[in-house]
């Protein structure tokens, strides 16, 4: 699948009681996203709940998300791969994700904005850009979306899921 364009990810807020060194994004997250879009020349918007699984190794992130956009996408994940880096002396992390496999053919790039790696719980927010001409039910129409994600970690267990191809 051609999954590559822009979905900007804004990371904000706290984390685990661990210091930045050795901090891991690994875990399962629950959240919500809100999107505005242009679908075939008509403007609109929508919001959905979604789940994410994240594995963090070194500077790399592998991410799997689940969101029900339409009956055709129910239970089908989207996969992302990206990188994070420490900034501000290791107390903050930032980076990006790029979609590599989705529920249908689309392009997406995610910008990870600064998130602190100190605190009692870890959550983050994201800004995204998304484009497709294969949206189920709107095939052939250009769809361009800008979305905001908000996710909170509910488990730090290592999730099992398919990763993006190397």
Secondary structure in CASP SS format (residue, H / E / C, confidence):
PFRMAT SS
TARGET T0000
AUTHOR 0000-0000-0000
METHOD secondary structure of the structure
MODEL  1
X C 1.00
X C 1.00
X C 1.00
X C 1.00
X C 1.00
X C 1.00
X C 1.00
X C 1.00
X C 1.00
X C 1.00
X C 1.00
X C 1.00
X C 1.00
X C 1.00
X C 1.00
X C 1.00
X C 1.00
X C 1.00
X C 1.00
X C 1.00
X C 1.00
X C 1.00
X C 1.00
X C 1.00
X C 1.00
X C 1.00
X E 1.00
X E 1.00
X E 1.00
X E 1.00
X E 1.00
X E 1.00
X E 1.00
X E 1.00
X E 1.00
X E 1.00
X E 1.00
X E 1.00
X E 1.00
X C 1.00
X C 1.00
X E 1.00
X E 1.00
X E 1.00
X E 1.00
X E 1.00
X E 1.00
X E 1.00
X E 1.00
X E 1.00
X E 1.00
X E 1.00
X E 1.00
X E 1.00
X E 1.00
X E 1.00
X E 1.00
X C 1.00
X C 1.00
X E 1.00
X E 1.00
X E 1.00
X E 1.00
X E 1.00
X E 1.00
X E 1.00
X E 1.00
X C 1.00
X C 1.00
X C 1.00
X H 1.00
X H 1.00
X H 1.00
X C 1.00
X C 1.00
X C 1.00
X C 1.00
X E 1.00
X E 1.00
X E 1.00
X E 1.00
X E 1.00
X E 1.00
X E 1.00
X E 1.00
X E 1.00
X E 1.00
X H 1.00
X H 1.00
X H 1.00
X C 1.00
X E 1.00
X E 1.00
X E 1.00
X E 1.00
X E 1.00
X E 1.00
X E 1.00
X E 1.00
X E 1.00
X E 1.00
X C 1.00
X C 1.00
X C 1.00
X C 1.00
X C 1.00
X E 1.00
X E 1.00
X E 1.00
X E 1.00
X E 1.00
X E 1.00
X E 1.00
X E 1.00
X E 1.00
X E 1.00
X C 1.00
X C 1.00
X C 1.00
X C 1.00
X C 1.00
X C 1.00
X E 1.00
X E 1.00
X E 1.00
X E 1.00
X E 1.00
X E 1.00
X E 1.00
X E 1.00
X E 1.00
X E 1.00
X C 1.00
X C 1.00
X C 1.00
X C 1.00
X C 1.00
X C 1.00
X C 1.00
X C 1.00
X C 1.00
X C 1.00
X E 1.00
X E 1.00
X E 1.00
X E 1.00
X E 1.00
X E 1.00
X E 1.00
X E 1.00
X E 1.00
X E 1.00
X E 1.00
X E 1.00
X E 1.00
X C 1.00
X C 1.00
X C 1.00
X C 1.00
X C 1.00
X C 1.00
X C 1.00
X C 1.00
X C 1.00
X C 1.00
X C 1.00
END
